[in-house]
């Protein structure tokens, strides 16, 4: 089964806030059959796509992964040329979309509703995991993914409950100082900190933004790093 179709099928269900049982009823199949379909085990037939397209007024081809609007009505919005913002003034819609994050089901960076500290293993270890939706935010569209963050060590820079844009770094042999990184160690510890030079050249200093006494600078040997992500930015969940 095409991976894009699997992604679109689950995105549709979550977008409509439906359970697998409800989707199965719409397609007149058993819940187990639907579950296997959503997980790519059972074929997502064209006849099922047609049922969903008619039921939810979907653009033909969207369920197959085509780069088209999810809902047919969205096509009408293309005629809208301007958007009014009390802070920015009257700006062209394309400029507004570039300046603001948009929840999308066709383009952008995957958002996984997991916490980097507590549940990010799901994303790292299971390549079939489906994002909850996509975030189209031009300034961060080079990110690998978005996920949740908890904890207070990086406040006020990154606040408990924010979501963060992460860009995976494949070669961690050189990490510029002063930047914020999300790090997974070889013993499965996770932390989000700004890095700096350490007393040992084979280590990094992990520097919290929060100056409270309970948060201090720690040193991490470079060979303890298993995965590292550059934290490009953060924002409140959409």
Legacy VTK file of the C-alpha trace (Angstrom):
# vtk DataFile Version 3.0
C-alpha trace
ASCII
DATASET POLYDATA
POINTS 238 float
0.000 0.000 0.000
1.211 3.468 -0.894
2.638 5.272 2.144
1.027 8.559 1.098
-2.410 6.938 1.050
-1.854 5.529 4.545
-0.847 8.969 5.815
-3.796 10.714 4.172
-6.308 8.154 5.473
-5.235 8.631 9.080
-4.940 12.403 8.672
-8.532 12.475 7.427
-9.791 10.467 10.404
-7.956 12.591 12.978
-8.975 15.801 11.208
-12.626 14.764 11.477
-12.155 13.535 15.080
-13.478 10.100 14.197
-12.630 6.730 15.726
-11.555 3.748 13.668
-14.935 2.180 14.447
-16.740 5.196 12.974
-14.578 5.171 9.852
-15.183 1.460 9.457
-18.943 2.053 9.618
-18.725 4.695 6.886
-16.862 2.245 4.635
-19.137 -0.641 5.714
-16.237 -2.815 6.796
-15.242 -4.308 10.136
-13.104 -2.298 12.530
-10.256 -4.810 12.230
-10.347 -4.488 8.448
-10.216 -0.707 8.694
-7.360 -0.844 11.215
-5.351 -3.051 8.851
-6.117 -0.639 6.035
-4.899 2.372 8.046
-1.721 0.497 8.968
-0.960 -0.431 5.386
-1.657 -4.156 5.750
-4.892 -4.231 3.720
-5.296 -2.455 0.391
-7.002 0.950 0.468
-9.202 0.367 -2.583
-10.273 3.099 -4.985
-13.895 2.260 -4.165
-13.242 3.165 -0.517
-11.548 6.402 -1.564
-14.600 7.340 -3.631
-16.886 6.766 -0.635
-14.771 9.044 1.536
-14.417 11.683 -1.190
-18.191 11.909 -1.505
-18.821 11.734 2.241
-16.356 14.475 3.191
-16.301 16.459 -0.073
-12.622 15.691 -0.613
-10.704 16.792 -3.664
-10.210 13.857 -6.005
-6.677 12.527 -5.679
-5.987 13.895 -2.203
-6.400 10.466 -0.597
-3.870 9.077 -3.080
-1.248 11.618 -2.050
-1.745 14.237 -4.753
-0.623 17.784 -3.972
-4.130 19.229 -3.980
-6.351 20.838 -1.288
-7.887 18.353 1.111
-11.417 19.814 0.974
-12.989 21.022 -2.268
-14.184 24.253 -0.633
-10.555 25.183 -0.005
-10.151 25.764 -3.730
-12.564 28.681 -3.465
-10.239 30.336 -0.980
-7.602 30.728 -3.700
-9.564 33.723 -5.005
-9.048 35.537 -1.721
-6.123 37.879 -2.272
-5.735 39.721 0.984
-5.855 39.022 4.698
-6.285 41.701 7.360
-4.116 41.641 10.468
-4.436 44.294 13.180
-0.716 43.964 13.884
0.675 43.810 10.363
-1.907 45.696 8.334
-3.253 44.564 4.975
-0.956 41.947 3.470
-1.218 39.624 0.514
-2.486 36.163 1.482
0.724 34.454 0.291
2.759 36.800 2.510
0.439 36.174 5.458
0.796 32.392 5.065
4.577 32.739 5.022
4.521 34.764 8.247
2.152 32.562 10.233
2.063 28.831 11.015
-0.697 26.901 9.294
-2.090 23.501 10.227
-2.171 21.496 7.011
-2.862 18.021 5.664
-1.074 18.466 2.341
2.192 20.312 2.940
4.588 21.207 5.712
6.521 19.441 8.460
5.040 16.497 10.418
3.800 17.232 13.934
3.915 14.249 16.316
1.821 14.539 19.453
4.577 13.106 21.650
6.871 14.664 24.219
10.557 14.821 23.334
11.512 13.966 26.910
9.014 11.154 27.425
7.747 9.668 24.177
10.051 10.553 21.311
11.189 6.922 20.976
7.996 6.334 19.007
9.193 8.692 16.294
12.808 7.526 16.339
12.128 3.807 16.294
8.909 3.408 14.315
9.137 4.859 10.831
5.465 3.999 10.195
4.260 6.368 12.913
1.756 8.798 11.427
1.883 12.480 12.404
-1.214 14.132 13.809
-1.020 16.792 11.098
1.489 18.903 9.195
2.660 22.394 10.110
3.315 24.694 7.193
5.452 27.504 8.587
7.883 28.791 5.997
10.618 29.867 8.393
10.783 26.359 9.909
9.941 24.161 6.931
13.487 22.810 6.845
12.757 21.006 10.139
12.526 17.224 10.339
9.506 17.286 12.621
7.614 19.105 15.360
6.926 17.590 18.793
5.922 18.599 22.315
8.263 19.736 25.054
7.894 19.613 28.829
10.066 20.939 31.596
11.202 24.346 32.788
14.987 24.369 32.363
14.887 26.435 29.161
12.287 28.980 30.288
11.500 31.650 29.297
13.117 30.808 25.955
11.220 27.534 25.574
8.160 27.185 27.783
6.642 24.055 29.276
3.882 22.964 26.881
5.397 24.511 23.733
5.997 22.571 20.558
9.458 22.654 19.006
10.754 22.383 15.461
13.589 19.852 15.303
16.082 19.364 12.483
17.994 16.102 12.733
21.766 16.435 12.483
23.294 13.342 10.899
26.913 14.325 11.533
27.326 15.507 15.123
31.128 15.704 14.977
30.865 19.502 15.014
28.078 21.396 16.744
28.347 25.206 16.827
28.347 26.604 20.360
25.526 28.854 21.489
22.771 26.974 19.671
19.983 24.976 21.341
19.903 21.236 20.689
17.654 18.327 21.601
19.915 15.437 22.529
19.329 11.717 22.991
22.172 9.885 24.732
23.261 6.284 24.286
21.653 5.408 27.629
18.328 6.898 26.424
18.443 10.107 28.453
17.017 13.181 26.717
17.621 16.838 27.245
17.127 20.171 25.508
19.922 22.620 26.226
22.186 25.238 24.720
25.683 23.830 24.256
29.008 25.460 24.977
32.656 24.562 25.526
33.519 22.228 28.401
36.611 21.777 30.540
37.302 18.604 28.564
37.546 19.129 24.765
35.825 15.771 24.279
32.699 17.051 26.027
30.034 19.728 25.625
28.606 21.940 28.340
24.821 21.744 28.558
23.569 25.187 29.545
20.006 25.850 30.760
18.330 29.198 30.129
16.550 29.115 33.491
18.929 30.551 36.121
17.109 28.951 39.048
19.530 27.113 41.404
17.899 23.767 40.622
19.191 23.972 37.054
22.917 23.935 36.565
25.464 23.512 33.803
26.427 19.899 33.120
29.105 18.384 30.918
28.268 15.647 28.428
30.948 13.528 26.704
30.546 13.773 22.947
30.669 9.997 22.579
27.527 9.740 24.733
25.402 11.379 22.031
23.254 8.977 19.999
20.906 11.424 18.262
20.998 15.189 18.108
18.499 17.681 16.706
18.920 21.400 16.184
16.023 23.219 17.835
15.040 25.701 15.145
12.260 27.356 17.104
9.216 26.922 19.290
5.626 28.068 19.556
2.326 27.240 21.193
0.493 24.207 19.857
-1.867 24.995 16.988
LINES 1 239
238 0 1 2 3 4 5 6 7 8 9 10 11 12 13 14 15 16 17 18 19 20 21 22 23 24 25 26 27 28 29 30 31 32 33 34 35 36 37 38 39 40 41 42 43 44 45 46 47 48 49 50 51 52 53 54 55 56 57 58 59 60 61 62 63 64 65 66 67 68 69 70 71 72 73 74 75 76 77 78 79 80 81 82 83 84 85 86 87 88 89 90 91 92 93 94 95 96 97 98 99 100 101 102 103 104 105 106 107 108 109 110 111 112 113 114 115 116 117 118 119 120 121 122 123 124 125 126 127 128 129 130 131 132 133 134 135 136 137 138 139 140 141 142 143 144 145 146 147 148 149 150 151 152 153 154 155 156 157 158 159 160 161 162 163 164 165 166 167 168 169 170 171 172 173 174 175 176 177 178 179 180 181 182 183 184 185 186 187 188 189 190 191 192 193 194 195 196 197 198 199 200 201 202 203 204 205 206 207 208 209 210 211 212 213 214 215 216 217 218 219 220 221 222 223 224 225 226 227 228 229 230 231 232 233 234 235 236 237
